[in-house]
Amino acid sequence: MAVGVFDLFTVGIGPSSSHTVGPMRAGAVFAGELKDAGVLGSVASLRVDLYGSLAATGKGHGTMTATLLGLEGYHPELILPEEVEERLAAIAETGVLNLAGASGGGVEVPYAVEDMILHPLTVLPRHTNGMKFAVSDAQGNVLREATFFSVGGGFIVREGEEDAAREELEESKKELPLPFRTAAELMGRCASKGLGISDIMFINERASRSEEEIREGLLHIWAVMEACVETSLKREGVLPGGLRVRRRAPDWLERLLKEDKDRNDPKYWQEWVNLIALAVNEENATGGRVVTAPTNGAAGIIPAVLYYALNYAPGMDKATQQDRDDVVVKFLLAAGAVGVLYKEQASISGAEVGCQGEVGSASSMAAAGLAEVMGGTPGQVENAAEIAMEHNLGLTCDPIGGLVQIPCIERNAIAAAKAINAAKMALWGDGTHRVSLDEVIVTMRETGKDMSHKYKETAMGGLAVNVVEC
């Protein structure tokens, strides 16, 4: 299917969309196929190989445990945090995996995290995030095997089906009323129809959902974002993983409530935006429930900027709940339209193009969403998205210890502020500008290709090697 807003914003668990959500989804797909093919009852052993970035930073990113949960049949958008803890504890204690058993009827096989085979220096041809699954019977005969690639944002591609998936995508786009692949095409649609960017996206979404379903779905996405913040603000202490990174969001909230008692003093807008971004990404680092937006490593940017829109945009002090809901829907549709451009022309995978593809794309999407709800023309919205990405070009992905903590958490807050500034700059212009969004997206893609692999989510360069972990 053509990439839509509900592909870019999905509910899952932290800490990484490409390293946690994608592998879990791939494992669940493979487990489901074993059931459907009628071979599950004959399975006696399991083999899992992880390649490239999945192997290099998999431990810190939760790849191994997420893969186990997927192989048990759990899906990232449905599994609850308490189920994660319960099943992982059981596997660790018994060394037994309940293959495809999440919905009943599974087969127990001896398997645990330690049994995974890691190939950090081997990159499969399609993508650096590669994984292979194979199951055998009691005689050692391979019953079924498959190779998947986690290509960013929780999206997965099966080896050998890339061309078919691409053809299916192109065919599905023909079914859209107003398809677009580039910003130029999107601007052309807006001009010919006299519509805004969020309107174009909404019309395309109606090809597969009703208006009510679209609205309810987007409001649900925002509700999960808000719940993520609320959960995070109740947690204290340090983040898991060994870096001993202290949670800051609860302390910051306490201070803010003392200094900004009514929560409406405009001089504190940036502190509130910082708080939301930090809270979301601290929860993500915990492995909690977050919205992939468009990735987990960048999950705090869009909620933080949407919070700004709902609380500091002109006229919001007098807005009704209906007005606020309209802002949420319009913001996410416009942001989603820009996200489609990055998926179509470049990548949102840190392992493929560095953090510019994650934090950069999220900042660009957020800037577009904010400019849209603040009354920007299509040209101004496109300009906002371009400004935000232009000043994230070359951003590397070098997580210390392979954990989505340093520099990831603070980076979300910085990128949220960039998005807000980009939107404000664009809105003070008339929409005309020297560098187009398409040009900056292509530049991001080419910069990612030129970037050394050690700066693309391998924990082999930058801060990851120059900062002592403990």
C-alpha positions in Angstrom: 0.0 0.0 0.0 1.0 3.6 -0.5 2.7 5.1 2.6 0.1 7.0 4.6 -0.1 8.9 7.8 -0.9 5.8 9.9 2.3 4.1 8.6 4.4 7.0 9.7 2.7 7.3 13.1 2.4 3.9 14.7 2.1 2.8 18.3 4.9 0.6 19.5 7.5 0.1 22.2 10.9 1.7 22.7 13.7 2.2 22.3 14.1 2.0 18.5 11.8 1.7 15.5 14.4 0.2 13.2 16.0 -1.9 15.9 13.1 -2.8 18.1 9.8 -2.3 16.3 11.0 -3.6 12.9 12.6 -6.8 14.2 9.6 -7.5 16.4 7.3 -7.1 13.4 9.6 -9.3 11.3 9.6 -12.0 13.9 5.8 -11.9 14.2 5.4 -12.2 10.5 7.7 -15.2 10.4 5.9 -16.8 13.3 2.6 -16.3 11.7 3.8 -17.9 8.5 4.9 -21.0 10.3 1.4 -21.4 11.6 -0.2 -20.7 8.3 2.1 -23.1 6.5 1.2 -25.9 8.9 4.9 -26.6 9.8 4.8 -25.1 13.4 4.2 -28.5 15.0 7.3 -30.0 13.5 9.7 -27.3 14.6 12.4 -28.5 17.0 15.0 -25.7 16.8 15.3 -22.1 15.8 18.2 -20.0 14.4 18.4 -16.2 14.3 21.2 -14.3 12.7 21.5 -10.5 13.1 23.6 -8.4 10.7 25.2 -5.0 10.5 23.8 -2.3 12.7 21.2 -4.7 14.3 24.1 -6.8 15.6 26.4 -3.8 16.4 24.0 -1.9 18.6 21.2 -4.5 19.1 21.8 -5.0 22.8 21.4 -1.4 23.7 18.5 -1.0 21.3 16.6 -3.9 22.6 16.8 -5.8 19.2 17.4 -9.3 20.6 14.5 -9.1 23.2 12.2 -7.5 20.7 12.9 -10.3 18.1 12.1 -12.9 20.7 8.8 -11.3 21.5 8.0 -11.1 17.7 8.8 -14.8 17.3 6.4 -15.5 20.1 3.8 -13.8 17.9 3.5 -10.4 19.6 3.1 -7.3 17.5 4.6 -3.9 18.5 1.4 -1.9 18.1 -0.6 -4.3 20.4 1.8 -5.6 23.1 1.6 -3.8 26.4 4.7 -2.9 28.6 3.6 -5.3 31.3 3.4 -8.2 28.7 7.0 -7.3 27.6 8.3 -7.6 31.1 6.4 -10.8 31.9 7.4 -12.7 28.7 11.1 -11.6 28.8 11.4 -12.6 32.4 9.9 -16.0 31.6 12.2 -16.6 28.6 15.3 -15.5 30.7 14.3 -17.8 33.5 13.4 -20.9 31.5 15.5 -20.5 28.3 12.4 -21.5 26.4 10.6 -19.6 23.7 6.9 -20.1 23.0 7.2 -19.9 19.2 4.0 -18.3 17.7 2.3 -18.8 21.0 1.0 -15.2 21.8 -2.5 -16.1 20.6 -2.3 -19.8 21.7 -1.2 -22.9 19.9 2.5 -22.2 20.0 5.4 -24.6 20.2 8.1 -24.4 22.9 11.7 -24.4 21.6 14.9 -24.0 23.6 16.0 -20.5 22.8 17.1 -17.3 24.5 18.9 -14.0 23.9 22.3 -15.7 24.2 21.5 -18.1 21.3 21.4 -15.3 18.7 24.2 -15.2 16.2 25.6 -11.7 15.7 27.5 -10.4 12.6 28.2 -6.7 13.3 30.8 -6.4 10.5 28.7 -8.1 7.9 26.2 -6.0 6.0 23.8 -7.7 3.7 23.3 -6.1 0.2 19.9 -4.6 0.7 20.3 -2.8 4.0 22.5 -2.7 7.1 19.6 -3.8 9.3 19.4 -7.4 8.2 18.1 -10.5 10.1 17.6 -14.1 9.1 15.3 -16.7 10.7 15.4 -20.4 10.2 13.5 -23.3 11.8 14.4 -27.0 11.6 12.8 -30.3 12.6 14.2 -32.9 15.0 16.4 -34.4 12.2 17.9 -31.0 11.4 16.0 -30.5 8.2 15.3 -26.8 7.5 11.5 -26.4 7.4 11.4 -22.7 6.6 13.7 -19.7 6.5 13.4 -16.0 5.6 15.5 -12.9 5.5 14.1 -9.5 6.5 15.4 -5.9 6.5 14.3 -3.3 9.0 14.5 -0.2 6.8 13.5 2.5 9.3 10.4 3.7 11.1 9.3 0.1 11.8 9.0 -0.7 8.1 10.3 -4.1 7.1 11.1 -5.6 3.7 11.6 -9.3 2.9 14.6 -10.4 0.8 13.6 -11.3 -2.7 10.3 -9.3 -2.5 11.8 -5.8 -2.9 10.8 -5.4 -6.6 7.3 -6.8 -5.9 6.9 -4.5 -2.9 8.0 -1.6 -5.0 5.6 -2.5 -7.8 2.7 -2.9 -5.3 3.5 0.5 -3.9 3.4 2.1 -7.3 0.1 0.4 -8.1 -1.4 1.4 -4.8 -0.4 5.0 -5.4 -2.4 5.0 -8.6 -5.5 4.4 -6.5 -5.0 7.6 -4.6 -7.0 10.6 -5.7 -4.1 13.0 -5.4 -0.8 11.0 -5.4 2.5 12.7 -5.0 6.1 11.6 -4.6 8.0 14.9 -4.5 7.3 18.3 -2.9 7.0 19.8 -6.3 4.2 17.4 -7.1 2.6 18.1 -3.7 2.8 21.8 -4.3 1.2 21.3 -7.8 -1.7 19.4 -6.2 -2.3 22.2 -3.7 -2.2 24.9 -6.5 -4.5 23.0 -8.9 -7.1 22.2 -6.2 -6.7 25.4 -4.1 -6.1 23.2 -1.0 -3.7 23.1 1.8 -1.1 20.3 2.4 -3.2 18.7 5.1 -6.2 18.7 2.8 -4.4 16.8 0.1 -3.2 14.2 2.7 -6.7 13.9 4.1 -8.2 13.3 0.6 -5.7 10.5 0.0 -6.3 8.9 3.4 -10.0 8.8 2.5 -9.2 6.3 -0.2 -8.8 3.6 2.5 -10.6 5.0 5.5 -13.7 7.0 6.4 -13.5 10.6 7.6 -14.5 9.4 11.1 -11.8 6.7 11.1 -9.1 9.1 10.1 -10.1 11.6 12.7 -10.4 9.1 15.5 -7.2 7.4 14.5 -5.2 10.6 14.6 -6.7 11.7 17.9 -5.8 8.3 19.3 -2.2 8.8 18.1 -2.2 12.1 20.0 -3.7 10.5 23.1 -1.0 7.8 23.1 1.6 10.6 22.9 0.1 12.4 25.8 -0.1 9.2 27.9 3.5 8.5 27.1 4.4 11.9 28.6 2.3 11.3 31.7 3.8 7.9 32.3 7.3 9.3 31.9 6.7 12.2 34.3 5.9 9.7 37.1 9.2 7.8 36.7 12.3 8.7 38.7 15.8 7.5 39.1 18.1 6.5 36.2 17.5 5.0 32.8 18.2 1.3 32.2 21.3 0.2 30.3 24.3 1.0 32.4 25.1 4.6 31.4 23.4 5.8 34.6 21.7 8.6 32.8 19.4 10.4 35.3 15.8 11.1 34.4 15.3 14.8 34.2 11.7 15.2 33.2 10.1 14.7 36.7 12.4 17.3 38.3 11.9 19.7 35.4 8.1 19.4 35.8 8.3 20.2 39.5 10.4 23.3 38.8 8.2 24.5 36.0 5.0 24.1 38.0 6.6 26.4 40.7 7.7 29.0 38.2 4.8 28.9 35.7 1.9 28.1 38.0 -0.8 28.6 35.4 1.1 26.9 32.7 0.4 29.7 30.3 3.3 32.2 30.6 4.7 32.5 27.1 8.2 33.1 28.4 8.3 29.5 29.4 7.3 28.0 26.1 10.7 26.5 25.4 11.0 24.9 28.8 7.7 23.2 28.3 8.7 22.1 24.8 12.0 20.7 26.2 10.1 18.9 28.9 7.7 17.1 26.5 10.6 16.0 24.2 12.7 14.8 27.1 9.8 13.0 28.7 8.9 11.1 25.6 12.4 10.1 24.8 13.1 9.0 28.4 10.1 6.8 28.2 11.3 5.5 24.8 14.7 4.7 26.4 12.9 2.8 29.1 11.3 0.6 26.4 7.9 2.1 27.2 4.9 2.7 24.9 5.5 5.4 22.4 4.4 6.6 19.0 6.9 6.1 16.2 7.0 9.6 14.7 8.4 8.7 12.2 11.0 6.7 14.3 11.4 6.0 17.9 14.7 7.7 18.3 13.0 10.9 17.2 9.7 10.2 18.9 9.7 13.3 21.1 9.9 16.0 18.4 6.4 15.9 17.0 4.6 15.6 20.3 6.7 18.6 21.7 5.9 20.8 18.7 2.3 19.8 18.7 2.1 20.7 22.4 3.5 24.1 21.4 0.8 24.5 18.7 -2.0 23.6 21.2 -0.7 25.9 23.9 1.1 28.9 22.3 -0.2 29.3 18.8 -2.3 32.5 18.4 -5.9 32.0 19.5 -5.4 28.7 21.3 -6.1 30.4 24.7 -9.8 30.7 23.6 -10.0 27.4 21.7 -12.7 24.8 22.3 -12.0 21.1 22.5 -13.3 20.8 19.0 -10.8 23.5 17.9 -8.0 21.7 19.6 -8.9 18.4 18.0 -9.0 20.1 14.6 -5.4 21.4 15.2 -4.2 17.9 16.1 -5.7 16.3 13.0 -4.5 19.1 10.7 -1.0 19.1 12.2 -0.5 15.3 11.9 -1.8 15.2 8.3 0.6 18.0 7.2 3.5 16.4 9.1 2.6 13.0 7.5 2.6 14.5 4.0 6.2 15.6 4.5 7.1 12.3 6.0 5.9 10.6 2.8 8.4 12.7 0.9 11.3 11.4 3.0 10.1 7.8 2.7 9.7 8.2 -1.1 12.9 10.0 -1.9 15.4 9.2 0.9 15.3 7.3 4.2 14.2 7.7 7.8 16.7 5.0 9.0 19.6 6.1 11.1 21.4 3.0 10.2 21.2 4.0 6.5 21.6 7.8 6.5 22.6 8.8 10.0 20.5 10.7 12.5 19.6 13.3 9.8 17.2 10.7 8.6 15.5 10.3 12.0 15.7 13.6 14.0 16.1 15.6 10.8 13.0 14.2 9.1 11.0 14.5 12.4 12.0 18.1 12.8 11.1 18.8 9.2 7.7 17.1 9.6 7.0 19.0 12.8 7.9 22.3 11.3 5.5 21.6 8.4 2.7 20.7 10.9 3.2 23.8 12.9 3.3 26.1 9.9 0.1 24.5 8.6 -1.9 25.0 11.8 -0.6 28.5 12.2 -2.2 29.4 8.8 0.7 29.0 6.5 0.3 28.7 2.8 1.5 25.5 1.1 4.6 27.4 0.0 5.3 28.5 3.6 4.7 25.0 4.9 7.1 23.5 2.4 9.6 26.3 3.3 9.3 25.4 7.0 10.0 21.8 6.3 13.0 22.7 4.1 14.5 25.0 6.7 14.3 22.4 9.5 16.0 19.7 7.4 18.6 22.0 5.9 20.0 22.7 9.4 20.0 19.0 10.3 22.0 17.9 7.3 25.0 15.7 8.2 23.7 14.8 11.6 25.4 11.5 12.7 24.0 8.6 14.7 26.6 7.8 17.3 24.8 6.5 20.4 27.0 5.9 23.4 26.9 2.2 24.3 24.4 1.6 21.5 21.7 3.1 23.8 19.1 5.5 22.6 20.0 8.0 25.4 23.1 10.1 24.7 22.9 12.2 22.5 19.4 11.1 21.4 17.2 12.4 24.3 18.6 16.0 24.3 18.8 16.0 20.5 15.0 15.6 20.4 14.5 18.8 22.5 17.0 20.7 20.3 15.3 19.6 17.1 11.9 20.5 18.4 13.1 24.1 19.0 14.6 24.1 15.5 11.2 23.0 14.1 9.4 25.8 15.8 12.0 28.4 14.7 11.8 27.0 11.1 8.0 27.4 11.1 8.3 31.0 12.4 10.9 31.9 9.9 8.8 30.5 7.0 5.7 32.3 8.2 7.5 35.6 8.1 8.3 35.0 4.5 6.0 34.7 1.5 6.7 31.1 0.7 9.3 31.7 -2.0 12.9 30.5 -1.2 16.1 29.6 -2.9 16.4 25.9 -1.8 13.5 23.6 -2.4 12.4 20.8 0.0 13.1 18.3 -2.8 16.6 19.5 -3.1 17.3 19.3 0.6 15.8 15.8 0.8 18.0 14.6 -2.1 21.0 16.2 -0.4 20.2 14.4 2.8 20.0 11.1 1.0 23.4 11.7 -0.8 25.0 12.9 2.4 23.9 9.7 4.1 25.5 7.6 1.3 28.8 9.6 1.7 28.8 9.3 5.5 31.2 6.8 7.0 29.4 3.7 8.2 30.7 4.2 11.7 28.5 7.3 12.0 25.3 5.4 11.1 24.0 3.7 14.3 27.0 1.3 14.8 28.3 2.8 18.1 31.8 2.7 16.4 32.4 6.5 16.0 31.8 9.9 17.4 30.5 10.2 20.9 30.2 6.4 21.1 34.0 6.0 21.2 35.1 9.3 22.6 33.0 9.3 25.7 33.9 6.7 28.5 30.7 4.7 29.2 31.2 4.4 32.9 
